[in-house]
Amino acid sequence: MSEISKETIERALAGITDPHTGADLVESGAVRGIGVDGDRVSVDLRLGYPAEGWRETLEASVKQVLEGLEGVSAATVSATWKVVPHEVQQGLTPLPEVKNVIAVASGKGGVGKSTVAANLALALAAEGATVGVLDADIYGPSQPRMLGLSGRPDTDGKRIRPMTNYGLQVMSIGFLVEEETPMVWRGPMVTQAMQQLLTETDWQGLDYLVIDMPPGTGDIQLTLAQRVPVSGAVIVTTPQDIALLDARRGLRMFEKVNVPVLGIVENMSTHVCSNCGHEEHIFGEGGGERVAEQFQVPFLGSLPLDIVIREQADGGRPTVVAEPDSSVAASYRDIARRTAGALAMKARNEAVRMPKINIE
């Protein structure tokens, strides 16, 4: 029996699509090595996004495909992952200690953006990444309560140490003012405060910094999108027409400042009755998918309107940590992998990798 070729193995791997990137394993650059020893094959994969909750499934499915090839008696598959920095807007410098900034935005308020942002960050951490959260909603900071944090952060006089809980590094204006104190600031003050929170926080080795953006597409949001080095944005919407109209505006805003939109999350997609469990589309159906198709961006997933999600967020234990084995937590983790997978397919930030050359 002739030895199976590496080219045959590579063709088989090219036939396996990664659901989180939309590309096959070869196209996405995940194949790091192929070994052939007679009728035994070994394959090393390295994904560009955290995937602790999916790695074993991937290994098993690739192993099954390879062992189905003629001439292969056994296959060994090893999958790892590594997050690298990706490009930001031209003229902006990436933050030290932060590989990638992901902005979570919505065209309007009331669509559950902050709840999605908190659970997205927790889901990325559950997948193995080092994650931070910046609450950029200066007028209505909600991340301290959602993430079960209170008190004031420590400082060395120059930099502020982020608060930590559930494995996340968190910063918010809510740590620096009383919860019920109104922020009666004009736009320039809000922008300056947000930039200070971003740049003067002592972030430590983050793969992703999730920014909970203020709702809307006004001057404040546009200024933040222009001045913050963002690798990609996630748009949160509900299925109803008014929210979808505003989601389109959000997409256009990020297009104007050359920030890639990683995809759309449809929140409150269905309502789950707390008494009988009946599920129905009270805000319409399929709107998020239609907008994603129209703008040719990924549809990252949908989430239900469920009283439990609201209660857990209000109680400081979002669903991903409160019920990690629930179907909703699984949806958040799938959305997190798809978000990070979409970012992994974007161009790398080569400036971060360039060594400094000193000529004397």
Buried (B, 14 or more C-beta within 10 A) or exposed (E): EEEBEBEBBBEBBBEBEBEBBBBBBBBBBBBEEBEBEEBBBBBBBBBBBBBBBBBEEBBEEBBEBBEEBEBBEEBEBBBEBEBBBBBBBEEBEBBEBBBBBBBBBBBBBEBBBBBBBBBBBBBBBBBBBBBBBBBBBBEBBBBBBBBBBEEEBEEEEEEBBBBBBBEBBBBBBBBBBEEEEEBEBEEEEBBBBBBEBBEEBBBEEBBBBBBBBBBBBEEBBBBBBBBBBBBBBBBBBBBBEEBBBBBBBBBEBBEEBBBBBBBBBBBBBBBBEEEEEEBEBBBBBBBBBBBBEEBEBBBBBBBBBBEBBEEBBEEBBBBBBBBBEBEBBBBBBBBBBBBBBBBBBBEEBEEBEEEEEEEE
